[in-house]
Amino acid sequence: MDKEAGCCSTHLIEGDGTFNGEGLDSFIKQVKMAECGLSYAVVSIMGPQSSGKSTLLNHLFNTNFKEMDAYRGRSQTTKGIWMARCVGIEPCTIVMDLEGTDGRERGEDDTAFEKQSALFALAVSDIVLINMWCHDIGREQAANKPLLKTVFQVMLRLFSPRKTTLMFVIRDKTRTPLENLEPVLREDVQKIWDSVPKPEAHKQTPLSEFFNVEVVALPSFEEKEEQFKEQVASLRQRFFHSIAPNGLAGDRRGVVPASGFSFSAQQIWEVIKENKDLDLPAHKVMVATVRCEEIANEKYSFFVTNEDWCDLEDAVQSHIVPGFGRKISSMLDACLSSYDEEATYFEDSVRSAKRRQLEEKLIQLVQPTYQLMLEHIQSETLDKFKKALHDALSGGQGFAIAACDCTTSFMKLFDEQCKDATIKQADWDLTKIRDKFSRDIDSHIAEVQTAKLSELNALYESKLKEALYGPVAALLEGGGDDTWSAIRKLLHHEIKIAVSEFSVALSGFEMDEQAKEEMVSKLENYAREIIEGKTKEEAGKVLYRMKERFTLLFNHDSDSMPRIWTGKEDIRTITKTARSSSLKLLSVLAAIRLDVDADKIGNTLVLALVEQKKDKSTSFQDPLASSTWEEVPATKTLITPVQCKSLWSQFQRETEYTITQAIASQEANKRNNNWLPPPWAMAALVILGFNEFMTLLRNPLWLLVIFVGYLLSKALWVQLDISGEFRNGMLPGILSLSTKVIPTVTNLLRKLAEEGQKPVITDSQRNPSNHPQVLGTFQGVAAGDTNGLSSTASSDVTMENETEFTSPSRRFKDL
């Protein structure tokens, strides 16, 4: 592998103390350190300037740190802190090359950066290599002693120091065996540890509590290069799996997860730069807090933009999504699992808290969609319930059974769909939603029940109205003595039928008895209201009905044939009968008597309006001088006694004209039918016409002329219907005859002319006694034969004048 590409060398901290955060982030991405979790190690090296630190690291870890060019002189090579990946070592191992101490470039008094870099190395490193010369071991003023004092002093600035492995690398080993050098070195290290001032909490703390001390020795690189490389290669093997138990850093503690290393390092350096004590436990919590929050935000953002979530959210806007809860739960599990994978190595309490916050945010995100899903479930299930209930009722199923079955079925369906939409990460209570859905179902059932009961009630009301309205109207119009008895009988019969059928229909609703009785009572009252309403309607036009009844009975006989006032009719009796019937009608409509079997209204009216007139001499109190009827409630009174009296007076006044007309017509008819003159006129005719009578006896030819004149007059009489014309009065008869007489005479003469133009007959046929045809003709004319002369003449007159001259009496007979 190319060393330059594999180690990814990065300048972490500049010589002036500037932290290269972008460079560190880029380095972590290049080496994919964030994926390592806790499976990584950090190695740093410190030591005197120009002691071969970079050279050692390059040979030990295959890095490419810049090395000092010995041919140019000994000078500072590494400035600040550099970082690189150890190529070929597992797990991922990061090495930091620190600027050398005791350099002339910084001067004797400028040791601030030395302490800062040493503290930084101890805070972030698992293994710290301390590069030192072999000839300095055992010397009191050796170059490594200030370095060790610095290390121990800064170590005590950590509130809770992490366990760090100090590996002393002895350079340019002499012939003195390592077994002899190591005790001396450890003794010097212990003396330095004991001499360093410590806080009260750590005065008795042994060095082994904070450090694992390892000592290795290497030959001179310049003099024994091959041997140096061999021993470095052997030392390299110790860094494989260094964090495993019994490894170089097997007992390390307080490790920051790799994904938070960049942020942790930056924060540690900022605290060190501000010359503050470094609280590693608090720093660890802070790093965990920041990093876990970053991870949670990343997962939240990823979830929000997740295509599956967006598609599911869009789908829920319009309809129910099957498996909604399972899909959302799976997405949330995936998101939280991804968070757990990345945050698994951070502080448990922080990681768990941030996980709960992430879970809450995600649940809050999906809650509106979940609520919309429940609304769809509620709406669509309710629509299906309505349709199922309607179909069940349309199929003839009883309402109560249909409602119960549909409720049970669709509540179960609702529960199943809610269960399917349940998100397992959310502990949402569905009780309120279920109760609301149950209330919606109950509300719809009540609404449908009300509608069905209303339809049922309207149906039987219409049946009752159809069964009662017409018959009641006919009974009231008849207005007889048994009218209200018949109405009550009809009412009881129809109510019995309707209530029986209505009760059977109501049984399907499984109503309580009280509600059922109320509806039945309402139906019975409606039947009574129909009769009462019709009665009130008829009472409002009682005067018109009375006049109509009077006219019908007065103008028609018992066979319902129109009366012709010939003079033989008893107008007084007819008038009394018609008025009595009209008065009966008034008594029927005066009050509603559905609950009264007998009343005195009819008798009271007869007594007050008819009998009182017969006996005017007797004075007694007027029974109609009251506003109520005896034994009849005021609420059932339609026409008060006073109003009846007023109506009867008005009725009499308005029917007097009809009676007067009948009497006048009867008198006129009598006059028209009496054609004989008075006896004195007949006696005068006999006396004064005696001479003329004798003249006729002396000359019989006049008899023939008179006979022919009589036949012609009889024919005209019949054709003109003179008696019928004068039946309506003298003047109308004269006017009518004046228009008909000339055409009729003309037609008679024309008919006679036509008879005269027939062939000549023999002498024997000229004898009148032997002329039956002529005689028959005259006889037909006299008799008004419609097949003879008069009939033909009358027909011709009618056609020529295009006017039908028919008297009123003839029209009536034709009808």
Buried (B, 14 or more C-beta within 10 A) or exposed (E): EEBEEBBBBBBBBEBEBEBBBEBBBBBBEBBEBBBBBBBBBBBBBBBBBBBBBBBBBBBBBBBBBEBBEEEEEEEBBBBBBBBBBBBEBEBBBBBBBBBBBBBEEBEEEEBEBBBBBBBBBBBBBBBBBBBBBBEBBEEEEBBBBBBBBBBBBBBBBBBEBBBBBBBBBBBBBEEBEEEEBBEEBBEBBEEBBEEBEBEEEBEEBEBEEBBBBBBBBBBBBEEBEEBBBEBBEEBBEBBBBBBEEEBBBBEBEBBBBBBBBBBBBBBBBEBBBEEEEBBBEEBBBBBBBBBBBBBBEBBBEBBEEBEEBEEBBEBBEEEBBEEBBBBBBEBBEBBBEBBBEBBEBBBEEBBBBBBEBBBEBBBEBBEEBBEBBBEBBBEBBBEBBBEBBEEBBEEEBBBBEBBEBBBEEBBEBBBEBBEBBBBEBBEBEBEEBBEEBEEBBEEBBEEBBEEBBEEBBEBBBEBBBEBBBEBBBEBBBBBEEEBBBBBBEBBEEBBEBBBEBBBEBBEBBEBEEEEBEEBBEEBBEBBBEBBBEBBEEBBEEBBEBBBBBBBEBBBBEEEEEEBBBEBEBEBEEBBEBBBBBBBBBBBBBBBBBBEBEEBBBBEBBBBBBBEBEEEEEEEEEEBBEEEEBEEBEEEBBBBBBBBBBBBBEEBBEEBEEBBEEBEEBBEBBEEBEEEEEEEEEEEEEEEEEEEEEEEBEEEEEBEEEEEEEEBBEBBBBBBBBBBBBBBBEEEBBEEBBEEBBEBBBBBBEBBBEEEEEEEEEEEEEEEEEEBEEBEEBBBBBBBBBEEBBBBBBBEBBBEEEEEEBBBEBBEEEEE
